[in-house]
């Protein structure tokens, strides 16, 4: 059985991801730091919660330790997505952007350049507001990914 891992720290589509994966018979592992309340998602069979320390990237490393080829990760973190792809897993953002090996290096380079700009006092705006359209797009793309039609 394949597993859907959810980087559950501030993930706006946890319910939708659990629902889509359970429909397809996938197990689900929610990974978050100790400040997140994952108990509300544990009433469903096949859903496991892994609470990690609040250390930097602790949730990412907990996912990677458990991840196998063919699994899928829901994450906003491009670094975690890159590690998942490197292990033969799929990766998707909460807005429904599927990460690909062909473009992940460029995405990592952009992330690095943006971090340097922020450290130098540049741009401080955050991402656009999460919308219902983002949620719908995520569900559509996740269903494609779980069904194996995207790799």
C-alpha positions in Angstrom: 0.0 0.0 0.0 1.3 3.4 -0.9 1.4 6.3 1.6 0.5 9.9 1.4 2.7 12.0 3.7 1.3 15.5 4.7 3.7 18.1 6.0 1.0 19.2 8.3 2.5 22.4 9.7 0.1 25.1 8.5 -1.2 22.8 5.7 -4.6 24.3 4.5 -5.7 21.1 2.6 -5.2 18.4 5.2 -8.8 17.3 5.2 -9.0 17.2 1.4 -5.7 15.2 1.2 -6.9 12.7 3.7 -10.2 12.3 1.9 -8.7 11.8 -1.6 -6.1 9.3 -0.3 -8.6 7.2 1.7 -10.9 7.0 -1.4 -8.0 5.4 -3.3 -7.0 3.1 -0.4 -3.8 5.0 0.5 -2.6 5.2 4.0 -1.9 8.7 5.4 0.9 10.0 7.7 0.5 13.5 9.1 3.9 14.9 10.2 4.0 18.1 12.2 5.8 19.8 15.1 4.4 19.6 18.6 2.5 22.9 18.2 0.0 21.4 15.8 -3.2 19.5 17.0 -3.4 16.5 14.8 -5.8 14.6 17.0 -8.8 15.9 15.0 -7.6 13.9 12.0 -7.0 10.6 13.8 -10.5 9.2 13.9 -10.2 7.7 10.5 -8.6 4.4 9.9 -5.3 4.5 8.0 -4.3 7.9 9.4 -1.2 8.1 11.5 0.2 11.2 13.2 3.9 11.8 13.8 4.7 14.7 16.1 8.3 15.9 16.0 10.3 18.4 18.0 10.2 22.0 17.0 13.7 21.9 15.5 14.4 23.3 12.1 13.4 20.8 9.4 12.5 18.1 11.9 9.2 17.4 10.1 11.0 17.2 6.8 13.6 14.6 8.1 10.8 12.6 9.7 9.0 12.4 6.3 12.2 11.4 4.4 13.1 8.7 6.9 9.7 7.0 6.3 9.3 7.7 2.6 9.4 5.0 -0.1 9.4 5.2 -3.9 5.9 5.6 -5.1 4.7 7.5 -2.0 3.5 11.1 -2.3 4.2 14.1 -0.1 2.0 17.2 0.3 4.4 20.1 1.1 5.0 23.8 0.6 8.7 23.2 1.1 10.7 23.0 -2.1 13.6 21.4 -0.3 11.4 18.6 1.0 9.8 18.2 -2.4 13.3 17.8 -3.9 14.3 15.2 -1.4 11.1 13.3 -2.0 11.6 13.3 -5.8 15.2 12.1 -5.2 13.7 9.0 -3.4 11.3 8.2 -6.3 8.2 9.7 -4.6 5.8 12.3 -5.9 5.4 15.8 -4.4 2.6 18.3 -4.6 2.1 21.8 -3.1 -1.1 22.7 -1.2 -2.0 24.9 -4.2 -1.8 21.8 -6.5 1.5 22.4 -8.1 3.1 19.1 -8.9 6.9 19.1 -8.5 9.0 17.5 -11.3 12.6 16.3 -11.4 13.0 18.3 -14.6 12.4 21.6 -12.9 13.2 21.1 -9.2 16.8 22.4 -9.5 15.6 25.6 -11.0 13.0 26.0 -8.2 15.6 25.4 -5.6 17.8 28.1 -7.2 14.9 30.6 -7.2 14.2 29.7 -3.5 17.9 30.4 -2.6 17.9 33.7 -4.5 14.7 34.9 -2.8 16.1 34.0 0.6 19.2 36.0 -0.1 17.1 39.0 -1.2 15.0 38.8 2.0 18.2 38.6 4.2 19.5 41.7 2.4 16.3 43.6 3.3 14.4 43.1 0.1 10.9 42.0 -0.5 8.8 41.1 2.6 5.4 40.2 1.1 4.0 36.7 1.7 2.2 34.4 -0.7 -1.2 35.4 -2.1 -4.3 34.5 0.0 -5.3 30.8 -0.3 -8.6 30.6 -2.2 -11.3 28.1 -2.9 -9.9 27.8 -6.4 -6.5 26.8 -5.0 -8.3 24.1 -2.9 -10.1 22.7 -5.9 -7.0 22.7 -8.0 -5.1 20.9 -5.3 -7.8 18.1 -5.1 -7.8 17.7 -8.9 -4.1 17.5 -9.1 -3.7 15.2 -6.1 -6.3 12.8 -7.5 -4.2 12.7 -10.8 -1.0 12.1 -8.8 -2.5 9.4 -6.6 -4.0 7.7 -9.7 -0.6 7.5 -11.2 -1.4 9.6 -14.3 1.4 12.1 -13.4 5.0 11.2 -12.6 
